[in-house]
Amino acid sequence: MSSKKYLFTSESVTEGHPDKVCDQISDAFLDAVYSTDVNGRVAVETMVTTGLVIVAGEVTTDAYVEVQDIVRNTLKDIGYDKPEYGFNYCDVAVLNSIHSQSPDISQGVTETENREQGAGDQGMMFGYASNETKEMMPLPIVLAHKLCMKLSEVRKNKTLDYLRPDGKSQVTVEYNNGFPAKVKTVVIAAQHDKDISAEKVKQDVIEKVIKPICRDYIDEETNYHVNSTGRFVIGGPPADTGLTGRKIIVDTYGGHGSHGGGCFSGKDPSKVDRSASYMARYVAKNVVAAGLSDKCEIQVAYSIGVAEPVSILINTFGTNKIPEEKIEELVRNNFSFKPANIIKKLDLRRPIYRKTAAYGHFGRDDPDFTWEKTDKAETLRKEAGLEEKAKIPADKEELEKTPTPNGGV
């Protein structure tokens, strides 16, 4: 772990960002299938641009899904409900290009009497956890998500009724001895009505959005950049074509740790891009919660059609309290990465996915996010021979009291 000061930046986007609109439509489709067919197979992607939504992909299901309704209801919920936005739920064109899954893939994924359910594709997936926040997530991405959630909140409750659905946040945190010390810079892009001045938007966003979220980490030296071009009226799909799966770093850890490259949204959990990433987060979080390390990243890799992973790797970035080989042994003894076992353990065949598609898949306090549980931490701690429970900071004051491995504070 570095003993020097350094800056780390993460970004997030609001639910009205074009790429996130696509993620939510794709996951709303998955939820619709799972509402009546828990064995359905879904691999759906969405594209949005001015006046147009295209939904395409491979689906195997007995359920009837009305694509038009899914698209329009999702857009309405997000807030694309006025003609002046240039993208309105009631008059966009919706093109449906969905077909059945390839039988060549299906035969490798389908469980039979003589064959376990295999992975839906090859590839590598990662999970990460850190004890620097109570969410066991890196602070920059936690704050970035909360800022975007706040932007949507003040828009929808009319506190700032001139805001429009599109928006982005970016947070730069100064680290000292490997732990977050303060927020150095906050960047906000907030779409707004055309008659609002840039100065009013900046003042309102700082007072109503940034300060309530970042108050424990900002000081007189914090820099604020709000709508730095001076104007953000044209936004959403008319300004930027959106695609499912283009915000994979927003979806995960904000640039901390590694990423295997596969997106989550629009994929049922037979696709290990999604389910194994959730499992890897679950395992990494339990390792950190058990006090086995301050940080933990897990890589798992698969071959298509094969149940057992081809590799599992544990990396604690030098923060481990016991040998990494022992942590890997404990993980292998207490967790299964076979796709069928992941789905069962995390109860993934449920219509829970649209809400994962904005503001991050990890670090959320929601009982449906089963991969956020730390129910195996006590077992890991006992089997590792550790007596004390891990200390997870709840706020900045506790972070400042948390000792670092080299003895700093």
Disulfide bonds with the S-S distance in Angstrom:
none
